[in-house]
Amino acid sequence: MNGEDPPERPEYILNIINGLERYNPEAVGTLEAYLTEQCEQNFCDSNANRTLLKLYQLNPDRLKDEVVTNVLVKAITQFPSAQFALGLHLINPSAAAQGELGEAIAKLRTLNSQLEGAQYARFWNAVDGDDLVADLIADISGFEDTIRERIAVLVSQAFREVNLAQLESWLGLSTDATVKFVTEVAGWKVGESGTVSIPSNPDNEAMKTEIREDVNVEMFSRVIRRTWEEVV
């Protein structure tokens, strides 16, 4: 996953990001349309989205609440990363603390914190049971699938085996849906005992650590000599 400089980025967006157009208020409409494309086609260009937020910062009269929240929701899909915090810092503090936008940002901040803190069950409870959250993620195609894929990556980096019931809560799925995700999407195996086996990779392999201490006679002699001098 490359949310900073995605391969889907067109040349005209690259020109805006890297040129003087990044300060042109007229670029707002182009970047907003590009964000809509990201939401519909399930990819993320955090660099372009931060450029849009910066233009909003410079031109507050052009700010659109729904666009701001869509940028932040797309940033959440990049967890664990600093993308959400970077986007949040580009939003005018007064706008971020007032009215419906303030309430939405507070909710998204909580969701991001839950994911960053591996509180996956609490995250899914909020997604499933909060009407505001449902509204905030409505425009983001594949949001839930993307989050589950990110969780699976993190689980694969930490475990070789995990209980199926535990995965159900982490993925926010029923037992049958979890089994389908594990086998068809993640490519893992589910044993008869309900244990999910995760293939070894450089992150979840037990690595043998060798500790070597190179001590020579000269080092001992210095210690003995110093001790003798202190006694004398």
PyMOL commands that set and color helices and strands:
alter all, ss='L'
color gray80, all
select helices_A, chain A and resi 11-18+20-23+27-41+46-58+60-62+65-76+83-88+93-96+99-116+120-129+131-137+143-158+164-171+175-186+217-231
alter helices_A, ss='H'
color red, helices_A
select strands_A, chain A and resi 161-163+189-190+195-197
alter strands_A, ss='S'
color yellow, strands_A
deselect
rebuild
show_as cartoon
